[in-house]
Amino acid sequence: MHPLHPRLRALEALRLPDPADKVAATRALAAGVAAGPVADEAWCRKVRAAGDDADVPGRPARPVRVPAKEVPARSPFTDEGRAALIHSICHIEFNAINLALDALWRFDGMPAGYYCDWLRVADEEALHFTLIHGHLQRMGWRYGDFPGHDGLWSMCEKTKDDATARMALVPRTLEARGLDATPLIQAKLRRVDTPDAREAIGILDVILRDEVGHVAVGNRWYRWLCERQGLDPLAHYRVLYRRHEAPRLKPPFNLEARSRAGFTDDELRALSG
């Protein structure tokens, strides 16, 4: 295995701007750790140093990043509109690789299981990007051909100094929106019912299945951090939500998927209310 500490290898991958290079580095890191497991005490070693946020995250020059409200709406009933829809998913998955690598690298002092969880998430996000980008290319387009917004990474920036806020507001808030949105996207594509739409539905089945597990990772470590600090998870979530100006959660909610991802009955009731 590469001699550099695996969390520093995650930082190397995080800094790479080219999507193909980032995917390859992420998947190689996960394969290397699987082949030669890392001792618990090695995972937990302090690796952060002054100035190591430089060039984080690495991103290509395209897509052009615009505010979320300025991403143009396009109909999935046109070829270009479907390509724009698939591109938006591609953009989310590319950002999700970065946020998983950042969670793995950034926060010292967590248990070994935390780092192993986020390495698995990063590896699965790299697979998702590969699947959806391959589909976009078969449609005649590439990642970068449409604009994208910066919502996921901007919340990573807001929570970079607080692991509890990061777990609360990225995986279990922003990524959990994917659990709600994916079935709605699939329903649109079923109405289109073209070969490329049917292929996209199948890829989204894989993404949705895995994303339940990714949100569960956020729930698990958010609760662990709250317990360690003597905080009530539901009450503290409301504090963090307001403090960091998280986007308002709007129905419909995929309560079944959220339940499988580890949201409690009280949390689901709060959403429904």
Secondary structure as UniProt FT lines:
FT   HELIX           6..15
FT   HELIX           19..35
FT   HELIX           40..43
FT   TURN            50..55
FT   HELIX           68..70
FT   TURN            76..77
FT   HELIX           79..106
FT   TURN            108..109
FT   HELIX           112..138
FT   TURN            139..140
FT   TURN            143..144
FT   HELIX           151..158
FT   TURN            159..161
FT   HELIX           163..169
FT   HELIX           170..175
FT   HELIX           176..192
FT   HELIX           195..229
FT   HELIX           233..243
FT   TURN            244..245
FT   HELIX           255..260
FT   TURN            261..262
FT   HELIX           265..272
//
